[in-house]
């Protein structure tokens, strides 16, 4: 996952050139740089930034041992499907709209509110990602996602009880609330770091 200076990225003349820029950027900061024959890679989330004299137009986020796999995101989606009906409407609305454009990919219930009292949140619709990309999130969408994340982050602890009671743990991955929350906080960190800089976010296929 990369956050990028959008103007710098879009200065490339076409998709192929932009992909090459992003691919080279991702490889230029090694997420296994601390690993060695007698040392395991970090299991926590980490940021990697280009070292001078490289141009500082991007940052690379490693989710660590929670979220590094698409399977984690899939099972986090399954857990959310299982518990969302038991989450307070305003938190549910914000969480739906935060997670859907990032990795849920079109929730069927996103078209309307669940109840009349649910908080009204602007839905975030991302442009189609170019080929070989998993996410294509311009700065304008980042700003909206940051507002949604602030709502979710403030009430994240309130999701623990529904998760512990209604999630079908033991089936697949993402079987405890702390792992589920770490994945969401990782996305919150990505969005927050991008928003502070006025940048966008891009996910590349491995």
N, C-alpha and C positions, 0 to 999 in steps of 0.2 A: 504494500500500500504506500503510495507516494502522495505528498502534498506538494503543490507546484505553483510557481509564479505563472499565472495563466497567460499574461501578456507575453512573457518570454516563450512559453510553450507554443502559443498560437502564432508566433513570428515565423515558425517553420512553415514552408510552403505547402505541405500536404500531410495526409495521414501517415504515409510511410516514414517521412522524415520525423514527424512527431513521435511515432512509435520508437524509432531508433534512438531519439533523444532520451525518452523515458526508460527504454531498456538499458541503455548505457549508464544512465543515472543510477538505476537500481543496482547494477553490477558494480558500480564504482565505490559503493559503501557496503562492506561485507558483513552480513548479519551473523556470520560464524567467526568473526575475527578474534573472539576471545576463546574459541575452542582450540584444543590441542590434543596431543596423544593422551595426556593425563588429566584433561579438563573437559567437562561437558559444557555445551552451550548454555547460556542463560535460559531459564524457564519463564522468566517474567517478561512483560512488554518492554520494548526498548525503542528509542529513536536513534537514527543514524543520520548524520549531517555531513555534507562534503567539507573536507579540510582545505584551508587555503593552500595554494592560490586558486582552487577551483571556485567557480562562480556559485554563490549560494542561492540558487533558484529552486531548490527542492529539499525535502526531507523524506526519509524512509522510515516507516513504522513497522515494527515486527510485533505481532500480537503475542508472541511467546507460546507457551504450551496450551493456552486456551484461545482459540480463534485462528490458529495457524492453518487449520484445515477447513476446507469448505464443508466437511462433514459436521464440524462444530456449529457452523452457521445454520446448516439444515436442521440439526437437532434443536438448536435454540429456537428456531421457528416452530418446530413441533411443540416444544414446551410452551411457547407463547400461545399457540392455538388452544392448548389444553387449559390454560389458566386465565386468559384475558377476560372471560365472562365474569370472573370473580374479583376483578381489579376495579377500583373506583373509576367511574366514567371519565373524569377529567384526566387521570393518569393514563387510562387505557387509550384515550383519544390521542394524547401527546405521544405515547409510545408507539401506537400504530403508525403515526405519521413520521416518526423519526426512523423507525427500522425498515419500513416498507421500501423506500427508494434505495436504501443502502444494500440490503441483502435479502429481503423477503421477496421482492419482485412481483408486486401486483396482488395485494390482498383483496379477496372478493368482496369483503365488507367495507372497503375504503370509500365507497361511493356516498355513504350517508352516515349520520351520527347514530350511535346505538340508542341514545335516549335524548329527549328534548333538553335535559339538564346538562348533557355532556358539554365540556368546554369546546368552543369552536376554534379549531386550529387549521391554519392554511395547509393544505396538502402540498407536498413537494414532489414535483414531476421532473425527473431528470431527462435530458436528451438521450437518445439511443447512443450507446457506447460504440465506438469504432470496433472493428474486428480485432480480436486478440486482447480486448479490454474487458474487465469485469465491472468496472465502475467509471463513469465519466461525469464528474460533478463540478460545474462551474462555480465561481465565487458567489454569484447571486443566490444559488441554492444553498451554499454553505451557510450564509447568514440566516436563512430560514431554519435550517437544521439546527443551528446553534441555539436558537430560541426554543425549539422543541426539546433539545437535549437538556437545557436548563430546567424545564418543567419536569422531565423524567428524573433527572439526577436528584432534584430536591425531594422526590417522593419514592426513590428507588427502594428504600428499606420497607416501604409498605407492600411491596410485591412479594416479600419473603413468605408471609403466611399463606397467601394463595398458592405460591409455588410449592411449599412444603406439603400442603394439603391436597392439591389437585394435579400436580405434575406426575406423569406416569414414569417415575424414576425406575431404573432397572431395565428400561428399554432404550437401546441405542446409547448416545452420548449426552453430555450436558445434563448430568443427573443430580446436580446439587445447585442450590441457589447462588452460592458464592461464585461458581464457575460462570453461571448465566450472567451475573452482575459484572464480573470481570470483562466478559466479552462486550457488554454494552458500554462499560466505562472505557474500554479501548477505543470504541467508535467515538465516544464523547471526546476523548483526547485528540483523536485525528481531526474531528470537526473543530474543536476549540483551537488547536494549533493553526489550522488553515484560516480560521476566521480572524485570528489576531493579526495575520499577515495580509489579509485580503486575497488569499490564494484559493485555488481549487483543489480537488482531490481526484486521484486516478488509481484504479486498481488494475494491475496487469496479470494476465494469465501466466502461471509459472511454466 
